[in-house]
Amino acid sequence: MASEIDIRAGRTDDAEAIRSMVEALARETVGDDQQVCDAGAIRRYGFGPEKAFESVVAEREGKIVAAMLMFDDFSSWRGAKGVYVLDIYIAPEARGRGLGRRLIARAAQWGRARGASYVRLSVDQKNIHAINFYEAIGFREGAHDRVFSLEGDAFDEIDAG
Ligand SMILES: CC(C)(COP(=O)(O)OP(=O)(O)OC[C@H]1O[C@@H](n2cnc3c(N)ncnc32)[C@H](O)[C@@H]1OP(=O)(O)O)[C@@H](O)C(=O)NCCC(=O)NCCS
């Protein structure tokens, strides 16, 4: 099946399909009540003048069966540019055929072309399947990192003086 699957850069008209992949990822990894963005946000930040991420999709017979979102990263410890993979989701019927590996390889290829030398991502510690996948293709867990976010009132009200 993997050989019949075409991997390509996402396009504006893929925005709804990409959103539904992100929603499926949220549903599987967090739960049914997890909200995700609408297709407008995918269009706005994935393709317009405010572009904030790059998208890659996998298509089989005209149907999107996987999506990955990524953006530029930088590591001051390494003194190097990298790629941050934000989301990767393969539809259940397309799993176990090397597509996840091909998408991560695509992220590495995209990064190499921009002078990057690593790929970084975070994964829910309960997502054992994804952790096993990442380890199988060569990722290694960082020894120090925990992920924090500043948002909502805390983001709005913090004052740079
Ligand atoms: C995790 C996911 C991306 C893997 O994609 P995939 O296309 O099924 O993986 P591949 O077929 O490319 O597998 C690549 C390697 O990982 C291994 N692997 C994949 N899934 C695995 C699992 N659940 N357990 C153990 N190993 C696994 C494969 O055996 C293969 O190893 P090999 O090359 O040594 O044989 C896919 O299952 C998925 O989308 N899951 C739901 C969403 C998700 O959790 N995304 C990650 C969020 S951080």
The ligand as a Tripos MOL2 file, in Angstrom:
@<TRIPOS>MOLECULE
LIG
   48    50     1     0     0
SMALL
NO_CHARGES

@<TRIPOS>ATOM
      1 C1          2.7650    6.6170   15.3490 C.3       1 LIG1
      2 C2          2.4900    6.6080   13.8290 C.3       1 LIG1
      3 C3          2.8210    8.0020   13.2750 C.3       1 LIG1
      4 C4          3.3950    5.5540   13.1890 C.3       1 LIG1
      5 O1          3.1920    5.5840   11.7800 O.3       1 LIG1
      6 P1          3.2970    4.2400   10.8790 P.3       1 LIG1
      7 O2          3.1860    4.6260    9.4620 O.co2     1 LIG1
      8 O3          2.3260    3.2550   11.3980 O.co2     1 LIG1
      9 O4          4.7990    3.7470   11.2310 O.3       1 LIG1
     10 P2          5.8100    3.0110   10.2150 P.3       1 LIG1
     11 O5          5.0790    1.9320    9.4990 O.co2     1 LIG1
     12 O6          6.5150    4.0280    9.4040 O.co2     1 LIG1
     13 O7          6.8210    2.3450   11.2410 O.3       1 LIG1
     14 C5          8.1900    2.7060   11.3110 C.3       1 LIG1
     15 C6          8.8410    1.8790   12.3790 C.3       1 LIG1
     16 O8          8.2110    2.1210   13.6440 O.3       1 LIG1
     17 C7          7.7320    0.8850   14.1970 C.3       1 LIG1
     18 N1          6.4210    1.1310   14.8030 N.ar      1 LIG1
     19 C8          5.3880    1.8190   14.2760 C.ar      1 LIG1
     20 N2          4.3430    1.8050   15.1160 N.ar      1 LIG1
     21 C9          4.7410    1.0610   16.1880 C.ar      1 LIG1
     22 C10         4.1070    0.6780   17.3970 C.ar      1 LIG1
     23 N3          2.8390    1.0140   17.6590 N.pl3     1 LIG1
     24 N4          4.8010   -0.0720   18.2680 N.ar      1 LIG1
     25 C11         6.0700   -0.4510   17.9990 C.ar      1 LIG1
     26 N5          6.7330   -0.1140   16.8760 N.ar      1 LIG1
     27 C12         6.0710    0.6390   15.9850 C.ar      1 LIG1
     28 C13         7.5730   -0.0360   13.0140 C.3       1 LIG1
     29 O9          7.6540   -1.3800   13.4080 O.3       1 LIG1
     30 C14         8.7200    0.3780   12.1330 C.3       1 LIG1
     31 O10         9.9210   -0.1990   12.6140 O.3       1 LIG1
     32 P3         10.8900   -1.0180   11.6110 P.3       1 LIG1
     33 O11        11.1560   -0.0870   10.4600 O.co2     1 LIG1
     34 O12        12.0640   -1.3090   12.4550 O.co2     1 LIG1
     35 O13        10.0810   -2.1860   11.1990 O.co2     1 LIG1
     36 C15         1.0140    6.2360   13.5160 C.3       1 LIG1
     37 O14         0.7240    5.0120   14.1300 O.3       1 LIG1
     38 C16         0.0060    7.2520   13.9960 C.2       1 LIG1
     39 O15        -0.3390    8.1850   13.2630 O.2       1 LIG1
     40 N6         -0.5120    7.0760   15.2310 N.am      1 LIG1
     41 C17        -1.5780    7.9050   15.7700 C.3       1 LIG1
     42 C18        -1.1670    9.3540   15.9410 C.3       1 LIG1
     43 C19         0.0130    9.5700   16.8360 C.2       1 LIG1
     44 O16         0.1320    9.0220   17.9320 O.2       1 LIG1
     45 N7          0.9270   10.4270   16.3690 N.am      1 LIG1
     46 C20         2.1010   10.8230   17.0960 C.3       1 LIG1
     47 C21         1.7810   11.9660   17.9660 C.3       1 LIG1
     48 S1          3.2040   12.5520   18.8670 S.3       1 LIG1
@<TRIPOS>BOND
     1     1     2 1
     2     2     3 1
     3     2     4 1
     4     2    36 1
     5     4     5 1
     6     5     6 1
     7     6     7 2
     8     6     8 1
     9     6     9 1
    10     9    10 1
    11    10    11 2
    12    10    12 1
    13    10    13 1
    14    13    14 1
    15    14    15 1
    16    15    16 1
    17    15    30 1
    18    16    17 1
    19    17    18 1
    20    17    28 1
    21    18    19 ar
    22    18    27 ar
    23    19    20 ar
    24    20    21 ar
    25    21    22 ar
    26    21    27 ar
    27    22    23 1
    28    22    24 ar
    29    24    25 ar
    30    25    26 ar
    31    26    27 ar
    32    28    29 1
    33    28    30 1
    34    30    31 1
    35    31    32 1
    36    32    33 2
    37    32    34 1
    38    32    35 1
    39    36    37 1
    40    36    38 1
    41    38    39 2
    42    38    40 1
    43    40    41 1
    44    41    42 1
    45    42    43 1
    46    43    44 2
    47    43    45 1
    48    45    46 1
    49    46    47 1
    50    47    48 1
@<TRIPOS>SUBSTRUCTURE
     1 LIG1         1 GROUP 0 **** ****
